[in-house]
Every structure is written in structure tokens, then in C-alpha cells.
Amino acid sequence: MRVSELAIAIPVVDRDTSAVAAAQIIARDSRATIVVAGPDGQSLAAISAVDVLRALVPRYIMDDLSLAAVYDERGADEAWHDVPDRTIGDLLNDDESRILDILEVGPDDTLLSVAARMADTRAVIALVKGMPGDTVKFVTLPALLDAVIHVGLGKDSKASTP
Amino acid sequence: MTIQVILALVVFAGAYVFIATEWVSRMTVALVGAGLMIIIGATDDHGVFFSEETGIDWNVIFLLLGMMIIVGILQQSGLFEFLAIWAAKRARGRPFVIMVMLVLITAVLSAFLDNVTTVLLIAPVTLLICERLAVPVVPFLIAEIMSSNIGGTATLIGDPPNIIIASRAGLSFNDFIVNLAPIVAILLIVFVGLCWLLFRKQLRYNPERVERVMALNPREAIRDVTLLVKSLIVIALVLAGFVLHSIVGVGPAIIALLGAGLLVLITKLEPRKIFADVEWETLLFFVGLFIMVGSLVNLGVIEQVGKVAIDAIGDNYFGAATGLLFGSAIVSGIIDNIPYVATMAPLTNDLVQAGGAAAQPLWWALALGADLGGNLTAIGASANVVVLGIAKRAGHPISFWTFTKYGILVTAVTISLSLPYVWLRYFA
């Protein structure tokens, strides 16, 4: 299997996108990461969904986790009304965010080659460069694993699905 | 003046410039400076490790280490958060009353624990309370920083400069309580009045928001009751050891280490949690600093400066105390008060040795000036820098000048009030 068969278009945000808007995309598409484009429109980096979540939790709670327990149910719900007005750019500048480099692969690369490189670099997403047309396409980790299982692991293996 | 002395002075002055400008970490500066002092022959291995006059002050290092371990374990219990929320509820949501209670809690905790840990734990819960009350958090944070610096002045363990002074001067925990706690109590009362003058217009009472504070449950902040009880028992024993130092005949550093050891033993925490809050960089900064200052002592530079100072002062020790009080406040507001006091301590020791009992108040003038001077600017003390960082991350930035305009006023008032105290207490 060639990786171009797995490549899909996914939403790309920019530095000015708010953390709330990014969270909506993540929630809607059940994504583990979100891709950020630079000023030139080229893919710049990927941010983990957990880091987007971290941007939404009031900062003083992140500084002192025990404070989350002192709210009652109503107060805890109200705390979300004051979500900090942070952007993806703020997250990229935050030393505590885990910025993930985007691995670049070619459309003719084999599944094994891309799987090996993603495993080696611990990348959860890869940009497929050189696809026909203008659309920017990516290989995501779930799609890759699905293909791996479909192509090889399911056949004459001892693995069984629960 | 020999080439060696000139080189040592260049190294020392250069290190001060780097520490003040923070171009590189202060630990790196102090250790590189110490290394250069050894290379130029200003000190040697015996002088560094074994000399009381010119070497590393192990009493200071191990007292800090012991207290860092104890405080690091205590802070995992949730006590600080409990106290702050309890205070806000007792004040029934009235902002100024809450501010006063937080100021007093911060000051008392800072007197017995280190200032940075205290503000690091009080600041997030302050943000929570202010968010619940819909009142601006900046006045609260500024007030807490300043009360931390004032409260820390009261005891031997409250502020690192006091630990250095105590070790160099041979002063006990009780000496600090007897000589500094009374003026600190007065300064705190005056500071509360200043808070009312400076911040009252920003602290509007909003009855509709009070319910949101009253709904908070402080008991939930306590993460581990057993750990809290064990920590408080050990801290009580350590403080008793400090107070009874002259009877038990054991120095503060050993008492702190025994307390830390006991707490480690009875809590059975894993090493990662025990040492999580030990600031190794700070301890190594002290090590480098002691070697650099010790080198100047070894070369006779401090003695020469001391002789000049003794000739200039004569027997006018009140004049010297006034100069030390105001001079220390200004210098400590601009550069870190730790290297300043580390340098001034051997010099002050020469003056006190020459003047006897009449010159003893110079130690208290140095402590008051250096500790209270930390409030002068936004970079005057570590607690200031830490809280300004928390405020910025939380979306409530406090600019250098916003802090400093309050700092100049508070420092001017507290230092000016300390002067008549020193005069009435020791010279009148």
C-alpha cells in the first residue's frame, strides 16, 4: 500500500485561531492533534489536543491542582465562563506546550516506511508532500494503524479482536 | 594593591554586574566567579571547605536545605490553600477584609517558611477568590508580595539574608524574634493602613458575588490530612528547637536537618517528592557566592574596607546604622539582597568587632534594610519575580513600574519607620 491512499485533508488552523475554536474542531472530529499553519500557509507544527485543553482550564487551577476540588458543581461549571482568551499563537509560545514537529513523507512512500518513520520520531501526524492538486493532505496515526491492521496484522496472526 | 587583588576585584565586580543584569543564571555567575577566584589563587581548597572566615558557610547551606525539604513536604498537604479560602469565607466576601487576612496569613507564613514558597501557594488561590468575587487581583497580589517581604524580616529563617547574618554574627533565632519581630508587627499594621489608602477604591463589595465565595469548600483543599498533621508536628518541633537553641546546644542548621530527616522518615514519601522543592540552583549560588566573598576576605580586601569604614564612622554608630538601613534598602531593591548581604556581612562583622556592644545594632540595621528593600522594585526580591510571572500567565500582568510605584512608597514608609525604632531601641 502507498501512503497516498491514506492521505486525507484535515482542518488547519493559524496562530490567530482562538483556543476555543481549536477545541471545537478537535471535539467535532475527535482529533488527538491539530495542525497549525504559518503565515505563509505552510504547515508549521502540530499541537496536542491535551495542550489545547490545558489552555482552556483557568491558569490558577493549573498552577495549583488542589484548587479544582474546592468548587461545588455549580461553581465548577461557572469557572468555564471565564475561559482565558488565548490563541494558538499563545500556545506555540508557551514553554509548557508540547509542540510536535510535522513529519514530511512522499505520496509514493510505502506504509512500512511511513510507519517506521512515525514510530521512530513519535509523530502522530505526517504531511504528504507532492500530492497532485493544491490540497494539503496528511496521514494521521489512527488512519495509519487502521491500514496496518487491515493490510497485515489481521492475516494469519494470533491477534484476535475483542 | 597587588595584581592578585586587582584581578579578584575585577572578578567580583564582574560577577555583580552579571547577577544584577541577569544575562546568565546567577548560579552560573557565582560558580564561574568562584572558579576564577581559585584559579588566580585568591583562595584554596582549605579556605573554601574548612575555614569559618573565608569558606562556604555550611550552616547557611544546610539550614536552607533542611527548611526546603520540610516546606516542600508541607506544601503537598494543601494547608496554604485551606487557610486562604477559610479566610475569604470568614471575611464573608468583603474584599478589603479578605485582603487584610491574606496579608496577615502571608506575613506569618513567610516569617516561618521561605517567601517564595509562600507566595507561590497563596497567589493561585488569590486568583480564584478574586475571580469568584469579580474584583481586580493585582492589588491583592502586590499586597501579598510586600507582606511576604515584611513578614520574612521577623525571624532568622524568614529571609535568606537573615540566615547569613545570623551565621556570621552568631545571632540566635530568639535574637531575631526579640529584635525584629516588634518592628515587623508595627510595620504590618501600618502596611494594612497603606493597603486601605492605596487599594480601597479598587475593592468594591459586590453582594451578588459573595455567594460564590461562600460556596467554596476549603476542606477539599486538604489533600492529605495525615501528611498535614505530621508536617505541622515536625515544624512545631523544629521551631521549638530554634527557640530552645541555647538550652539544647544544637545549631539551627542541625535542627532543620533533623526535622527534615524525621519528616522524611515518618511520611515515607518517595525521594522525588521529598526533594521536588529543593532549589539546588539557589544552594549552589550560595556556595559560589561564599567562595567569592571569602576570597576577598582571604586577600584582606574586606579588612581594608572595614578599616576605612571604622575610621569614617568613629563612634557614631547611629549614623552608621542609618547609612546601612537606607543604603541596604536601595541596593537590595536594585540587586539581589543575597549577594549584597553576603558581601556586607564580613564588613559589618569587622565594624561590630571594633565597636563592641555599641555597634551590635548594625546587624539589625543591615537586616531591616536588606529585607525591606526587597519591596522597592519589581526585581527586588525573588517573591516579587515569582508572583509577577504567575500574574502574567493568568492574564493579569503587573508591569515593572506598576509594582515599583507602590514599592517605592511602601519601602520609604517601612524604612523610615524602622529608623526611629533603631534609634529608640538601641541609641536613645
HADDOCK unambig.tbl for C-alpha pairs under 7 A between the chains (distance, minus, plus):
assign (segid A and resid 59 and name CA) (segid B and resid 394 and name CA) 5.32 0.50 0.50
assign (segid A and resid 60 and name CA) (segid B and resid 124 and name CA) 4.62 0.50 0.50
assign (segid A and resid 60 and name CA) (segid B and resid 127 and name CA) 6.40 0.50 0.50
assign (segid A and resid 60 and name CA) (segid B and resid 128 and name CA) 6.80 0.50 0.50
assign (segid A and resid 60 and name CA) (segid B and resid 394 and name CA) 6.69 0.50 0.50
assign (segid A and resid 63 and name CA) (segid B and resid 124 and name CA) 6.48 0.50 0.50
assign (segid A and resid 64 and name CA) (segid B and resid 124 and name CA) 6.46 0.50 0.50
assign (segid A and resid 66 and name CA) (segid B and resid 221 and name CA) 5.48 0.50 0.50
assign (segid A and resid 67 and name CA) (segid B and resid 221 and name CA) 6.11 0.50 0.50
assign (segid A and resid 69 and name CA) (segid B and resid 220 and name CA) 5.58 0.50 0.50
assign (segid A and resid 69 and name CA) (segid B and resid 221 and name CA) 6.37 0.50 0.50
assign (segid A and resid 70 and name CA) (segid B and resid 216 and name CA) 5.31 0.50 0.50
assign (segid A and resid 70 and name CA) (segid B and resid 217 and name CA) 4.74 0.50 0.50
assign (segid A and resid 70 and name CA) (segid B and resid 218 and name CA) 5.88 0.50 0.50
assign (segid A and resid 70 and name CA) (segid B and resid 220 and name CA) 5.20 0.50 0.50
assign (segid A and resid 70 and name CA) (segid B and resid 221 and name CA) 5.95 0.50 0.50
assign (segid A and resid 71 and name CA) (segid B and resid 216 and name CA) 5.16 0.50 0.50
assign (segid A and resid 71 and name CA) (segid B and resid 217 and name CA) 6.51 0.50 0.50
assign (segid A and resid 72 and name CA) (segid B and resid 215 and name CA) 6.56 0.50 0.50
assign (segid A and resid 72 and name CA) (segid B and resid 216 and name CA) 6.54 0.50 0.50
assign (segid A and resid 75 and name CA) (segid B and resid 212 and name CA) 6.90 0.50 0.50
